[in-house]
Amino acid sequence: MTESANEAGLSKVIRALAFAAHKHRDQRRKDPEASPYVNHPIALAAILADEAGVTDVDTLCAAILHDTVEDTQTSEAEIREAFGNEIANVVAEVTDDKSLPKDVRKQLQIDHAPHLSRKARLVKLADKIANLRDMAASPPADWPLERRQDYFEWGAKVVAAIRGSHPVLEALFDEAYEKRP
């Protein structure tokens, strides 16, 4: 990658971080500390880049932006305008339709997983890794043991549908899964 291409990629990642931080600014995670929500998409990017060696800028940006449409007042068109078709398409692939009941959304994630693009699969794997790690280390205070265990089992079903996508991410998922309650 040329120096100018590298700088352009870095600039895009920084723009995605700023965008996500702004969009998630009033949100908190469900952990007992109520940590800032933006820590979650940052964790996805770190898992991909630092632990799995993913350097594709569009994948990293999509990971950072993956919950903006689902969990904030952000439209897919807004993502497309700011970051282009590739990133918007990946974000759209991993976005749940919040108008559907939670159990339907969870089943659709399992059903749709095998049809995700490669980049969306990487984002989905990083998301499940981050969520299981958070669930093991600092679960929501109001989630009983059975609900946490169900979450791990559901995450495993989603990942089972995309096995063969990235061996390093899958091994990281398996390590996170081993810490299930």
Phi, psi and omega in degrees: 000134179288162180302317181291324177293321178296317178296320179296319178295316179298318178299319180295319179296318179296319177298319178296319178298315180296319179298310181296318179299318179293313183294325182263010190304329182258007183259150178231152175287168182272003180292162182302332180278351185051052182296155180303135183300325184300340176301328181295305179296329175295320178299320178300313180298321179294318177301311182296308186283309188278324184261329185250355177072021178282123182244358181294119185299318182295322177295316179297317178295318178298323177297317180295325184263002193302332182256003185294316181288320183290322191243003178224179178274058180241137178261158174300322179299323179295318177297315180300316180296317185278329190231357177094170185296315185301310181294316179299321180295318179294315178302316180299321181298327184258008181268127175281150174273102185292351177283347180270154176298151184305317182295326178291315179301318181295317178294321179297326176298318178295312184294322184275340185309314182295344184261001180290150173293166180302314182296319178294324177297320179295317178297315180299316178298314180298322179297314181293321177299308182300317182293319179293320177300314179296319181295323180285319186277323186207071185292158174304134185300329184266009178266117176291165183307315183299320179294320178295317178297318178300321180298316178299316181294319177297314178303320179296325178292320178298312182293324178302327182286347181235018176303145182096001181276320183199102185304323181293313179297321179295321177295321177296321176298314181300321177297317179295320181296327180297342180266016181298147182289000000 
